[in-house]
Amino acid sequence: MNKQTDLRRILAATGFFVYLVTPGFAVDEETATIITFDVPGAGNASGQGTIPFANNLWGAITGEWIDANGVVHGFVRHTNGNIISFDGPGAVSLTQGEGINNSGFIAGNYVDGNNVGHGLLRAPDGTITSFDAPGAGLQPYQWTNALGINSSGVIAGSYQDVNGVWHSFLRSSRGTFTSFDAPGAGSNTIWGQGTYVQWAQDLTEDGTVASWTQNADSIFEGYVRRPDGTFVTLSLPGGGTGWHQGTGTYAINSQGIVVGFYTDANYTNHGFFGRPNGPFTEFDLPIGGTSWAAGTTPTNIAAGGEIAGYYGDVNGVQHGFIRHPDGTYTSFDAPGAGTGWGQGTFVNDQNALGQITGYYVDANGANHGFVRMP
């Protein structure tokens, strides 16, 4: 599954009153430091390299790296800069570290020799536990995806059933599963409809999950599932109603504020944040583009309200941003980021200390990891 491709296609619909915000804009502060890194052995051709997905409070980072043969491996980068690569048991083509909690446990997934995807839990000592959600299909190209993990060891993820429909789950630290489907989720097996947990940032410490569904018309709708099993669904106005448009919730913070984006009829992303029941504040980076693969894509929200993400400019080049609680913006680019269409800086996560991790695509199309220190 190509996450960034999915990401750029997603979101918009109908629902709540939206406020438009166009506050001040600034380039990166001189006090910020951006450290770039590559996993040893990562390829340097287009589509290869190092892609971080998540970091924890202490600055440890997990993600994936692609070698010169196109094989994907997982990694963890410790706060001292030491990088350890890992693969799932029997993994052949792909292993990913998706989420990391403050104790260093990693949730992820891998693909075995039969092209079946399984979830994994990697302990700090390197021990890997493989698992499949009950009801998950075990045919080629069917998956159990483990994405987020909180400090209690609860894992949130998604799985495909034997018919290819997506459902989501919570796995307790004891290994018990709770499966769920959001209201309105579609069941078309051809288009991969259903309920998703898509990112590590979709799970909170109390077990709340915020993500999106694909309904029967292949339009995306956001949802928040509370620990008691109740749901709130989100659809914002201003977006298109075509295939793979709609509303998607990307992350939720400890105060219960969700952040996400919707896509208009031109497949341009627009950011929003607010409480699950609204109202929502819509925002766009002042110099963001307005064509496909452009616009504003927030990817996380810190406890203090700082929102981080990336935006595409008028030339389709991506840049990192921070939206501060006062409504001002800081834009930044990782050193070495390319300046061609689809290249640039992509932000994936931000911890409570304001350390931001993600990757940049260079002029050759290769990926490299970075961490921005405030």
Order of alpha helices (4+ residues) and beta strands (2+ residues): alpha-beta-beta-beta-beta-beta-beta-beta-beta-beta-beta-beta-beta-beta-beta-beta-beta-beta-beta-beta-beta-beta-beta-beta-beta-beta-beta-beta-beta-beta-beta
